[in-house]
Amino acid sequence: MIPDAKTETLMLIIRNKIRPDSIIYTDTFNSYNALDVLEFKHCRMNHSRQFASQMNHINGIENFWNQAKRQLKNYNGIPRKKFLLFLKECEFRFNYGSTKTQLRTLKKWI
């Protein structure tokens, strides 16, 4: 989780997590404007004009958050200190699809 979505906050995180010369896809949120002058290749998707361009879209992350919100709703609130653990569970469920696949993966890990 991030404290806010200000340009300074986002750029510090992006610089620490993403390699220079990487391609970054975003929507048109103003805080991403600084990416245009940094060492990244910045591609924007303006959802009011188009939702995807060839293979470039941000549907994957939006799909993840929709699923995560539905799943997290079942817990009726999550303590802030434990949120990342719950989010990791959502990530696992998202990445390993069906319950059958999830169980098979967990058995391999044991």
KARA-V957380 format. One record per residue. N is the residue number from 1. D_CENTER is the distance of its C-alpha to the mean C-alpha in Angstrom with 2 decimals. Layout:
{{N;D_CENTER} {N;D_CENTER}}
//
This chain:
{{1;10.75} {2;12.18} {3;15.73} {4;15.38} {5;13.83} {6;16.93} {7;17.20} {8;18.69} {9;16.02} {10;13.12} {11;15.45} {12;16.48} {13;13.08} {14;12.38} {15;15.94} {16;15.72} {17;12.72} {18;13.20} {19;16.64} {20;18.90} {21;19.54} {22;16.04} {23;14.95} {24;12.08} {25;11.24} {26;10.71} {27;12.47} {28;15.70} {29;14.81} {30;17.69} {31;16.05} {32;14.78} {33;18.49} {34;19.17} {35;17.20} {36;20.15} {37;22.58} {38;20.80} {39;20.89} {40;17.87} {41;18.19} {42;16.37} {43;16.03} {44;15.50} {45;15.31} {46;17.63} {47;17.09} {48;20.60} {49;22.12} {50;20.07} {51;16.95} {52;16.88} {53;19.11} {54;20.23} {55;17.40} {56;15.07} {57;12.63} {58;9.11} {59;10.10} {60;8.11} {61;4.67} {62;7.42} {63;9.34} {64;7.27} {65;7.31} {66;10.87} {67;11.89} {68;10.71} {69;12.59} {70;15.51} {71;15.75} {72;15.57} {73;18.19} {74;20.62} {75;20.90} {76;22.33} {77;20.64} {78;19.22} {79;20.71} {80;18.56} {81;19.58} {82;18.40} {83;15.02} {84;13.17} {85;15.48} {86;14.78} {87;11.01} {88;12.01} {89;14.29} {90;11.78} {91;9.91} {92;13.51} {93;14.55} {94;11.85} {95;12.64} {96;16.33} {97;17.11} {98;20.50} {99;22.23} {100;24.74} {101;22.31} {102;20.73} {103;24.29} {104;25.39} {105;22.60} {106;23.46} {107;27.12} {108;26.58} {109;24.96} {110;27.89}}
//
